[in-house]
Every structure is written in structure tokens, then in C-alpha cells.
Amino acid sequence: MINEYYTIKETAEKWNLSERWVRSLCAQGKIDGAVQFGRAWAIPQDAERPEDGRITTGEYKNWRKKSDIK
């Protein structure tokens, strides 16, 4: 593609993520400088991988038992 930009596929390989996840991050605006051209995305080579916002601590487990509803 353009010299200063990566494609979704190249970015996914660089960050060790799936292409679908990178596409989703672009659509959510979590990758600074990502530009969409039709159906294709151009991601700057110097873009940083966004942090994973999913909960990995297990805090969500048994959340129903913690409520006061009886």
C-alpha cells in the first residue's frame, strides 16, 4: 500500500491479532490515524497497539451472587 501505512493484514501480523479484531479497533476509533478508503483501512506504521479493555481478572464471575436482590 502507501509507504507510511500498513494494511489490516500487515497490522494484524505485526500485533499478533486477528484481522477482524484490528478491523473492529479501526471502526471503533481506537487506532489513532487510521483512515478508511472505501472498505479498506490504512493504519500508520507508527501507530501504537491499543490496550486490551477486556476484563481478565475474573471480577465478572459470579456477579449475580454479589447483588442484594433475593
VEXZAZA-9574 format. One line per field, with one value per residue: residue number from 1; z, y, x of N, C-alpha, C in turn; residue in three letters; chain. Coordinates in nm, 2 decimals, m for minus. Layout:
nr <- [NUM	...]
nc3 <- [Z	...]
nc2 <- [Y	...]
nc1 <- [X	...]
cac3 <- [Z	...]
cac2 <- [Y	...]
cac1 <- [X	...]
cc3 <- [Z	...]
cc2 <- [Y	...]
cc1 <- [X	...]
rest <- [ALA	...]
kette <- [A	...]
END
This chain:
nr <- [1	2	3	4	5	6	7	8	9	10	11	12	13	14	15	16	17	18	19	20	21	22	23	24	25	26	27	28	29	30	31	32	33	34	35	36	37	38	39	40	41	42	43	44	45	46	47	48	49	50	51	52	53	54	55	56	57	58	59	60	61	62	63	64	65	66	67	68	69	70]
nc3 <- [0.00	0.06	0.14	0.41	0.56	0.69	0.60	0.70	0.73	0.75	0.98	1.17	1.17	1.26	1.52	1.63	1.63	1.53	1.20	1.19	1.45	1.45	1.24	1.37	1.59	1.44	1.33	1.57	1.63	1.79	1.71	1.65	1.38	1.18	0.87	0.65	0.33	0.13	0.16	0.27	0.51	0.62	0.81	1.01	1.02	1.25	1.45	1.77	1.94	2.08	2.42	2.57	2.65	2.77	3.05	3.25	3.49	3.62	3.77	3.69	3.73	3.88	3.93	3.97	4.22	4.39	4.41	4.59	4.55	4.62]
nc2 <- [m0.12	0.23	0.39	0.49	0.36	0.07	m0.22	m0.38	m0.65	m0.66	m0.51	m0.68	m0.90	m0.79	m0.71	m0.94	m1.02	m1.09	m1.04	m0.95	m0.84	m0.62	m0.47	m0.41	m0.26	m0.04	0.06	0.14	0.35	0.34	0.32	0.55	0.77	0.60	0.55	0.52	0.39	0.35	0.02	m0.06	m0.02	0.21	0.21	0.39	0.34	0.40	0.38	0.29	m0.01	m0.05	m0.07	m0.37	m0.37	m0.56	m0.75	m0.93	m1.03	m1.18	m1.07	m1.04	m1.28	m1.47	m1.25	m1.21	m1.33	m1.15	m0.94	m0.77	m0.86	m1.07]
nc1 <- [0.09	0.05	0.36	0.39	0.20	0.02	m0.16	m0.47	m0.41	m0.13	m0.09	m0.23	m0.06	0.17	0.10	0.01	m0.26	m0.60	m0.73	m0.99	m1.03	m0.85	m0.97	m1.21	m1.12	m1.03	m1.27	m1.40	m1.25	m1.02	m0.76	m0.52	m0.51	m0.59	m0.73	m1.01	m1.06	m1.30	m1.37	m1.14	m0.88	m0.63	m0.35	m0.13	0.22	0.36	0.16	0.04	m0.03	m0.35	m0.46	m0.58	m0.91	m1.07	m1.19	m0.98	m0.93	m1.12	m1.31	m1.57	m1.70	m1.95	m2.12	m2.39	m2.44	m2.34	m2.51	m2.77	m3.03	m3.29]
cac3 <- [0.00	0.07	0.22	0.55	0.61	0.68	0.57	0.82	0.74	0.79	1.12	1.25	1.18	1.35	1.66	1.67	1.65	1.41	1.11	1.23	1.57	1.40	1.17	1.47	1.66	1.35	1.33	1.70	1.65	1.89	1.65	1.61	1.25	1.09	0.77	0.57	0.19	0.08	0.26	0.31	0.61	0.61	0.95	1.01	1.06	1.39	1.54	1.88	1.97	2.19	2.53	2.57	2.75	2.83	3.19	3.25	3.63	3.68	3.86	3.64	3.77	3.99	3.96	4.02	4.36	4.47	4.43	4.71	4.51	4.66]
cac2 <- [0.00	0.35	0.36	0.52	0.30	m0.07	m0.27	m0.46	m0.78	m0.64	m0.47	m0.79	m0.99	m0.72	m0.70	m1.07	m1.01	m1.14	m0.93	m0.90	m0.76	m0.50	m0.40	m0.37	m0.15	0.08	0.11	0.20	0.47	0.31	0.33	0.69	0.80	0.50	0.61	0.42	0.42	0.25	m0.09	m0.08	0.07	0.24	0.23	0.45	0.25	0.43	0.36	0.20	m0.11	0.00	m0.16	m0.46	m0.33	m0.67	m0.79	m1.06	m1.06	m1.27	m0.99	m1.05	m1.41	m1.48	m1.12	m1.22	m1.37	m1.04	m0.84	m0.78	m0.90	m1.20]
cac1 <- [0.00	0.13	0.48	0.38	0.08	0.00	m0.30	m0.52	m0.34	0.01	m0.10	m0.26	0.06	0.27	0.05	m0.03	m0.41	m0.68	m0.76	m1.12	m1.01	m0.79	m1.08	m1.30	m1.05	m1.03	m1.41	m1.43	m1.17	m0.92	m0.63	m0.50	m0.46	m0.64	m0.81	m1.08	m1.08	m1.40	m1.38	m1.00	m0.82	m0.48	m0.30	0.00	0.32	0.40	0.05	0.06	m0.14	m0.43	m0.47	m0.70	m1.00	m1.15	m1.16	m0.91	m0.90	m1.22	m1.40	m1.71	m1.75	m2.05	m2.16	m2.53	m2.44	m2.29	m2.61	m2.86	m3.16	m3.32]
cc3 <- [0.00	0.17	0.37	0.63	0.60	0.65	0.70	0.84	0.79	0.94	1.21	1.27	1.28	1.50	1.71	1.71	1.52	1.33	1.15	1.35	1.53	1.33	1.27	1.55	1.57	1.35	1.45	1.72	1.76	1.84	1.59	1.46	1.14	1.00	0.68	0.43	0.14	0.19	0.32	0.42	0.59	0.76	0.95	1.07	1.21	1.49	1.65	1.90	2.09	2.30	2.52	2.68	2.82	2.97	3.19	3.39	3.69	3.77	3.82	3.68	3.89	4.03	4.01	4.17	4.45	4.49	4.55	4.67	4.55	4.62]
cc2 <- [0.12	0.33	0.39	0.45	0.14	m0.10	m0.34	m0.58	m0.76	m0.60	m0.59	m0.88	m0.92	m0.72	m0.84	m1.08	m1.07	m1.01	m0.87	m0.81	m0.62	m0.41	m0.34	m0.25	m0.02	0.14	0.18	0.32	0.46	0.32	0.47	0.69	0.70	0.57	0.50	0.47	0.32	0.15	m0.12	0.02	0.09	0.28	0.28	0.35	0.27	0.43	0.26	0.11	m0.06	m0.11	m0.25	m0.42	m0.44	m0.70	m0.93	m1.10	m1.16	m1.20	m1.00	m1.19	m1.40	m1.34	m1.11	m1.25	m1.25	m0.93	m0.87	m0.83	m1.04	m1.25]
cc1 <- [0.09	0.24	0.46	0.27	0.09	m0.14	m0.34	m0.44	m0.20	0.01	m0.14	m0.14	0.16	0.23	0.00	m0.18	m0.47	m0.71	m0.90	m1.11	m0.95	m0.89	m1.18	m1.24	m1.05	m1.17	m1.45	m1.35	m1.06	m0.78	m0.61	m0.45	m0.51	m0.74	m0.88	m1.09	m1.17	m1.41	m1.24	m0.96	m0.67	m0.44	m0.16	0.10	0.36	0.28	0.08	m0.06	m0.22	m0.44	m0.59	m0.79	m1.09	m1.10	m1.10	m0.88	m1.00	m1.32	m1.55	m1.77	m1.84	m2.10	m2.31	m2.53	m2.40	m2.40	m2.70	m3.00	m3.18	m3.46]
rest <- [MET	ILE	ASN	GLU	TYR	TYR	THR	ILE	LYS	GLU	THR	ALA	GLU	LYS	TRP	ASN	LEU	SER	GLU	ARG	TRP	VAL	ARG	SER	LEU	CYS	ALA	GLN	GLY	LYS	ILE	ASP	GLY	ALA	VAL	GLN	PHE	GLY	ARG	ALA	TRP	ALA	ILE	PRO	GLN	ASP	ALA	GLU	ARG	PRO	GLU	ASP	GLY	ARG	ILE	THR	THR	GLY	GLU	TYR	LYS	ASN	TRP	ARG	LYS	LYS	SER	ASP	ILE	LYS]
kette <- [A	A	A	A	A	A	A	A	A	A	A	A	A	A	A	A	A	A	A	A	A	A	A	A	A	A	A	A	A	A	A	A	A	A	A	A	A	A	A	A	A	A	A	A	A	A	A	A	A	A	A	A	A	A	A	A	A	A	A	A	A	A	A	A	A	A	A	A	A	A]
END
